[in-house]
Amino acid sequence: MSGTALPPVHGHADVRATLASAAVAGSLAQSILLHGPAGIGKERLALWIAQLVVCQAPTAAGGCGECQPCRMALKLEHPDVHWFFPLPRPDASQPEKLREKLEEARYAELSARRTDPFHVPAYEKPPAYFLGTIQNLQKLAGMRPAMGSRKVFVVGDAELMVPQESSQEAANAFLKLLEEPPADTTLVLTASSPGALLPTIRSRVLPVRLLPLAADDVQAFLVNERGMAADEARALAGISRGAIGRALRLAPQGGGAGVLAKRREAGKSLLFAALAESPSMRFAAAHGVPPAGARGEFTDNLEALAEWLRDLLAVAAGAPDQVAYTGEARLLEKMLERRPVRPEGVARSIMRVQEAQELAAGNVNPQLIVSTLLRGIRTDLVG
Ligand SMILES: [Zn+2]
């Protein structure tokens, strides 16, 4: 099977330049931790490092992309590039059987990612690292490389190695590997919250901090890799906070820029209702929300409200060029002239929206969520 190539890496140019020069000089660290916000392409960059390591002719720009190891790495088919990620616990009682099933599940997921690099798995149980996973990794690390002179392990979401007591042993087993990795092995970990990693793990890796991408990078990705129209891509990039993953999550399933505009309007109505003099506006806004169902749309509208609040904060702070939708900065300025708000209240309101989104994911009545939220925002902003 030929498989779909991984999409090109977007952004992180400085980090890539540093890592590539180190590789060319033969001084690339053996264990690396890429950390930074979710959705900014940490695992893609980890796979880029893996390609750099197995490439036969690396340059200051990275893996050559032409040699056979590069081409295989790009297709996720290189036998010495091992990609690990958290998986749900398979049903198996015996440890040996569990290990086998974990490896089968990993291969199934890898095969799905080869076909569609944007594949998002829908797991019924929370994914994690289990002792069996790390034992499988250790076994591969103990073997000689199949093709070249080195093997690389990409360990995504490494902070999930210690979410609860049950996988503490997985973290400890992994620590053993990090203490004495085989000389021909490179380990690349990624984590969104490196603070959740065991300090003993953190101290054995070279930490590389990744920053959110520039909006232009996100836009270019959406246009080039997802075939999105430029206006829709620009709108999404503006609210992505530099994370391609977030932009993809917020992208409407069909409907394009029209759906985004509708969402944006819904967020605006919520903001204006929160700021209205009359409580009846807030009452009406809460009752406009369907009491059940359409939860996806509801959380999207809350997200749009958060974007309006962020833009409001930008305008209140005298930075109207920072708003996601520059065309609407003037509207917010006029609103603030009529009714000044407390900037510190805006930040608190944004947190309120995030809490409301968490509630919305649970089983709380959306009308109740909105009515409480709008009252809270009003208190934050105008007292
Ligand atoms: Zn190459």
Boltz pocket constraint, residues with backbone or C-beta under 6 A from the ligand:
constraints:
  - pocket:
      binder: B
      contacts: [[A, 51], [A, 54], [A, 55], [A, 56], [A, 57], [A, 58], [A, 63], [A, 64], [A, 65], [A, 66], [A, 67], [A, 68], [A, 69], [A, 70], [A, 71]]
      max_distance: 6.0
